Amino acid sequence: MEKISVALLGLGTMGSGMATNLLKADFEVTVYNRTASRSEPFAAQGARVAYTPAEAAKGAKLILTMLSDDNASRQTWTGQDGALAAAEPGAVLVESSTVSPEWISELAQLAKNRGLDLLDAPVTGSRAQAEAGKLKFLVGGSEQALAKVTPALEAMSQEIIHLGPVTSGAKMKLLNNFLCGVQVASLAEGMVWLEHSGLDREKALEVLKTGAPGSPLLANISARMTSGENTVNFLLSLMAKDLSYAHAAAAQTGVELTTATNAKELFDRAAAAGYSDRDMSAVVEVLRHPVKS
């Protein structure tokens, strides 16, 4: 099967790994990042570097964005020199950012007005999975559009899950991140309680990791909380944003996520204390070192 040309817009923690795996699979890749210096390593790997979203989108059969939030996505798709206006007939648009279902609905309609298909296809996994090509795509949109871009998505992932119509991916990702954020917040409180309890921390964590509370997330985040590892796998500020989007999305169905509210409050406190650009595991630090009023 002929490999389609890909424009990848956004080279942060996740986008960088995705671009690398597309290039390893010999796709024709154009990259764009608002901070242009982040594109330079990919030029050395064979990517074409674009300096606007529109330039990146020109001629691409797959235009994929991996950005921080609704505002960044809106600007990249529809702002000055945006990708949407430059997309050519037959291109498939893929929004892989964690954004709100409301924005996905709006973007899908804008794409439809131009005769283009949009897939909302956020991913599960963090830095390690992006670098290893082991992400999971959570896809909303038409099966026909998905079939056109499946080979490219396969180069970046271990699984592609088609969940239903447009917005299905966005809703599933927010549900996923809601549960993750609440668990990380509760782990932070539990960690500080443990550290003040007199218990042997390593033995106690082993009980938790191998017992009923245990999960891959708990194992990974507890290790980062205890080691002081500073590499960003998932930005703390983005988890606060995701919890906010999840709360709003659930409210539209009549469900109040009270635990999301409490978790977001803790992440907001950590961000205000200077941990915004750290890995989300740093949320524990605001409890270890509370700011005195």
Secondary structure, DSSP 8 states (H G I E B T S, - for coil): -----EEEE--SHHHHHHHHHHHHTT--EEEE-SSGGGGHHHHHTT-EE-SSHHHHHTT-SEEEE--SSHHHHHHHHHSTT-HHHH--TT-EEEE-S---HHHHHHHHHHHHHTT-EEEE--EE--HHHHHHT-EEEEEES-HHHHHHHHHHHHTTEEEEEEEESTTHHHHHHHHHHHHHHHHHHHHHHHHHHHHTTTS-HHHHHHHHHHSTT--HHHHHHHHHHHHT----SSBHHHHHHHHHHHHHHHHTTT---HHHHHHHHHHHHHIIIIITTSBGGGGGHHHHS----
